[in-house]
């Protein structure tokens, strides 16, 4: 029994030592994988740019006044980036995103921008809200301010061209505007969500008295009764009670008179009969 226990103890110690040796290797491998997963597409002098798949750099890429000309930055995440006065001429930023990026003074001359998304990058407002004066909609104005090297080629709604100042219907409409550099047949886009709210309407006045739908109109008598004041109604009820009381008193008096007449006739008959009986004697 002691031999078995000693064998098990030795095996357990061997297993623990083996696991202890493997643990640092596993942790190192995991750390290496994490580092590889967030390897930036560009990193130099504090300007760090991630791939779109990895999301933006925390706080946005700080690349103001950085020379990125000719750099391959395809599918990069510039969301929230500071690209003030950055030189992106001839750079490849295809399929990259620029949401909430600062592009003041940036140069995109000759840049490859095909498939890039400039929504919310200050070129056009990401959202527009307009109040309509009528139910026909309202005109909506939008003016693009693209950075150097980009020009707006047009806007559309579901493929139909639309210009600034056009009347938009009530509700939401997604306007897609296209931008191009000097490279032919390559365009970037920016989405503008336009919301036109309905005009303010006031509810019609509600009548004080109105019959419910489907119910019969009140009769003239009922209307007249409803229009009586409490004092008038009390007077009418009191008068009717007096009339009924007087009628009852009249009936009582008539009945009393009839009873007295009938009693007098009976007494006379009896007297006459007595007189006739006395004369026969």
C-alpha positions in Angstrom: 0.0 0.0 0.0 2.8 2.4 0.9 4.5 1.5 -2.5 1.3 2.5 -4.4 1.0 5.8 -2.5 4.6 6.7 -3.2 4.1 5.9 -6.9 1.0 8.1 -7.2 2.8 11.0 -5.3 5.7 10.8 -7.7 3.4 10.8 -10.8 1.6 13.8 -9.5 4.8 15.7 -8.9 6.0 14.8 -12.4 2.7 16.1 -14.0 2.9 19.4 -12.0 6.5 20.0 -13.1 5.5 19.3 -16.7 2.6 21.7 -16.6 4.7 24.4 -14.9 7.2 24.1 -17.7 4.5 24.4 -20.4 2.7 27.3 -18.8 5.2 30.1 -19.7 5.3 28.8 -23.3 1.5 28.9 -23.6 1.4 32.4 -22.2 4.2 33.6 -24.5 2.3 32.1 -27.5 -0.9 33.8 -26.4 0.9 37.2 -26.0 2.5 36.8 -29.5 -0.9 36.1 -31.0 -2.3 39.2 -29.4 0.5 41.3 -30.7 0.1 39.9 -34.2 -3.7 40.6 -34.0 -3.2 44.4 -33.5 -0.2 45.0 -35.7 -0.9 48.4 -37.2 -0.9 49.1 -40.9 1.3 52.1 -40.2 3.3 53.3 -37.2 5.8 56.1 -37.2 6.5 59.0 -34.9 3.3 58.6 -32.9 1.1 58.2 -35.9 -0.4 54.8 -35.6 -3.0 53.5 -38.0 -4.9 50.2 -37.6 -6.5 48.0 -40.2 -10.3 48.3 -40.4 -10.6 44.7 -39.1 -8.9 45.8 -35.8 -10.9 48.9 -35.2 -9.5 52.4 -34.7 -6.6 53.3 -32.5 -7.8 54.4 -29.0 -8.5 58.1 -29.2 -8.0 58.1 -33.0 -4.8 58.1 -35.0 -2.8 61.3 -34.3 -1.3 62.0 -37.7 -1.4 65.8 -38.0 1.2 67.2 -40.3 2.5 63.7 -41.1 3.7 62.8 -44.6 1.8 59.8 -45.8 2.2 60.4 -49.5 2.4 57.2 -51.5 1.9 55.0 -48.4 -0.2 51.9 -48.8 -3.1 52.4 -46.3 -5.8 50.3 -48.0 -8.6 49.1 -45.6 -7.4 51.3 -42.8 -9.5 52.7 -39.9 -9.2 56.5 -39.7 -12.3 56.9 -37.5 -11.7 59.8 -35.2 -8.2 60.4 -36.6 -6.6 63.8 -36.7 -5.3 64.3 -40.2 -4.9 68.1 -40.1 -2.4 69.2 -42.8 -1.5 65.5 -43.4 -0.1 64.7 -46.9 -2.0 61.8 -48.4 -1.2 62.6 -52.0 -0.8 59.4 -54.1 -1.6 57.3 -51.0 -3.7 54.2 -51.3 -6.7 54.6 -48.9 -9.2 52.4 -50.8 -11.9 50.9 -48.7 -10.9 52.9 -45.6 -13.2 54.7 -43.2 -13.0 58.3 -42.0 -15.9 58.7 -39.6 -15.5 61.8 -37.4 -11.9 62.3 -38.8 -10.5 65.8 -39.0 -9.4 66.5 -42.6 -8.7 70.3 -42.4 -5.8 71.0 -44.7 -5.3 67.4 -45.7 -4.1 66.7 -49.3 -5.6 63.8 -51.2 -4.3 64.7 -54.6 -3.9 61.6 -56.8 -4.9 59.4 -53.8 -6.6 56.1 -54.5 -9.9 56.5 -52.7 -12.1 53.9 -54.4 -14.6 52.4 -51.9 -13.5 54.8 -49.0 -16.2 56.0 -46.7 -16.1 59.7 -45.7 -19.4 59.7 -43.8 -19.2 62.1 -40.9 -15.7 63.4 -41.9 -16.8 67.0 -42.1 -17.1 67.0 -45.9 -20.9 66.7 -45.6 -23.1 66.6 -42.4 -23.9 63.0 -41.4 -27.5 64.0 -40.6 -29.8 66.8 -41.6 -33.1 67.6 -40.0 -35.6 69.9 -41.7 -39.2 71.0 -40.7 -41.7 71.1 -43.5 -44.3 73.9 -43.8 -46.7 71.6 -45.7 -47.4 67.9 -46.2 -45.6 68.2 -49.6 -42.2 68.1 -47.9 -39.4 70.7 -47.7 -36.4 71.8 -49.7 -33.1 70.5 -48.3 -29.7 72.3 -48.9 -26.4 70.6 -48.5 -23.0 71.9 -49.5 -19.8 69.8 -49.6 -16.5 71.0 -48.4 -14.0 68.3 -49.6 -10.3 68.5 -48.7 -7.7 69.3 -51.3 -7.5 66.8 -54.1 -11.2 65.6 -53.8 -14.2 66.9 -55.8 -17.8 65.9 -55.4 -19.2 64.2 -58.5 -22.8 64.1 -57.5 -25.5 62.8 -55.1 -28.3 60.3 -55.4 -31.2 58.7 -53.6 -31.6 55.0 -54.4 -29.7 55.6 -57.7 -31.8 58.6 -58.7 -29.8 61.9 -59.0 -30.6 64.6 -56.5 -29.3 68.2 -56.1 -29.0 70.5 -53.2 -32.2 72.5 -52.8 -34.5 69.7 -54.0 -37.8 69.1 -52.2 -37.6 66.0 -50.0 -40.7 64.1 -48.9 -41.7 63.7 -45.3 -39.7 61.0 -43.4 -36.1 59.8 -43.8 -34.1 59.7 -47.0 -30.5 58.4 -47.4 -28.4 60.6 -49.7 -25.2 59.1 -51.1 -22.7 61.6 -52.4 -19.6 60.6 -54.5 -16.1 62.1 -54.4 -13.2 61.5 -56.7 -9.5 62.4 -56.9 -7.6 62.8 -60.1 -7.6 59.0 -60.6 -10.2 58.1 -63.2 -13.2 55.9 -62.4 -12.5 55.8 -58.7 -14.9 57.3 -56.2 -15.4 57.5 -52.5 -18.7 58.1 -50.8 -20.4 59.9 -47.9 -23.8 59.2 -46.6 -26.2 62.0 -45.4 -29.4 61.0 -43.6 -32.1 63.6 -44.2 -35.1 63.8 -41.9 -38.1 65.9 -42.9 -40.6 66.3 -40.1 -44.3 66.8 -40.7 -45.8 70.3 -40.3 -47.4 71.3 -37.0 -51.2 70.8 -37.1 -53.8 71.9 -34.5 -56.7 69.7 -33.6 -60.2 70.9 -34.6 -62.3 72.4 -31.8 -64.5 69.9 -30.0 -68.2 71.0 -29.7 -69.5 71.4 -26.1 -72.6 69.2 -26.9 -72.5 66.6 -29.6 -74.3 63.3 -30.2 -72.2 60.2 -30.3 -71.9 58.5 -33.7 -74.8 56.2 -34.3 -77.0 57.6 -31.5 -80.3 59.3 -32.1 -80.5 63.1 -31.8 -82.2 64.2 -28.6 -85.9 65.2 -28.9 -87.1 68.8 -28.5 -88.8 67.9 -25.1 -85.6 66.3 -23.8 -83.6 69.3 -24.9 -86.0 71.7 -23.3 -86.0 69.7 -20.1 -82.2 69.7 -20.1 -82.2 73.4 -20.5 -84.5 74.2 -17.4 -82.8 75.7 -14.4 -83.1 74.0 -11.0 -85.3 76.9 -9.7 -87.8 76.6 -12.6 -87.9 72.8 -12.3 -88.7 73.1 -8.6 -91.5 75.6 -9.2 -93.1 73.3 -11.8 -93.0 70.3 -9.5 -94.4 72.3 -6.6 -97.3 73.7 -8.8 -98.2 70.2 -10.0 -98.4 69.0 -6.4 -100.8 71.8 -5.4 -103.0 71.0 -8.4 -103.2 67.3 -7.4 -104.0 68.3 -3.7 -106.8 70.6 -4.7 -108.4 67.8 -6.9 -108.3 65.4 -4.0 -110.0 68.0 -1.7 -112.7 68.6 -4.3 -113.5 64.9 -4.5 -113.8 64.7 -0.7 -116.3 67.6 -0.6 -118.5 66.2 -3.3 -118.7 62.9 -1.5 -119.7 64.5 1.8 -122.5 66.5 0.1 -123.9 63.3 -1.5 -124.0 61.5 1.8 -126.1 64.3 3.5 -128.6 64.4 0.6 -129.3 60.7 0.9 -129.9 60.8 4.6 -132.5 63.6 4.4 -134.6 61.7 1.9 -134.9 58.6 4.2 -136.2 60.7 7.2 -139.0 62.3 5.1 -140.3 58.9 4.0 -140.5 57.7 7.5 -142.6 60.7 8.7 -145.0 60.4 5.9 -145.6 56.8 6.7 -146.4 57.6 10.3 -148.9 60.2 9.3 -150.8 57.9 7.1 -151.0 55.3 9.8 -152.5 57.7 12.2 -155.3 58.8 9.9 -156.6 55.2 9.4 -157.3 55.1 13.1 
